[in-house]
Amino acid sequence: MRLLRKKRQRLRPLTETEAYARCHGDRAEDVRIVKIERKRPRFPTTVTGERVRTMFEQRLDARETEAEVDAASAEQAEREEQAAADETVEADPQLELEPES
């Protein structure tokens, strides 16, 4: 058993092709390397991602203000209904009690 081995010194580093050939052997003839072209867009785009984001934020903001307006108008309508109900109760003569004699 040798405890101290001397490192083998390489003359030059291997290239990727040489390392591949050393590990996997030579390439077979049925394997070809082809370059694939980038896919073209399906349709031309006129809007950038940033523009889509800002438009989405504007729509969200509009929904928030619309919700606030709806809540305020619902609150106002409820107050008006309550006021109208109070007026009908006061004006209805059938609901008034007759004094006892």
Secondary structure, DSSP 8 states (H G I E B T S, - for coil): --SS------SS---HHHHHHHHH-S--TT-----------SS---S-HHHHHHHHHHHHHHHHHHHHHHHHHHHHHHHHHHHHHHHHHHH-GGGS-----
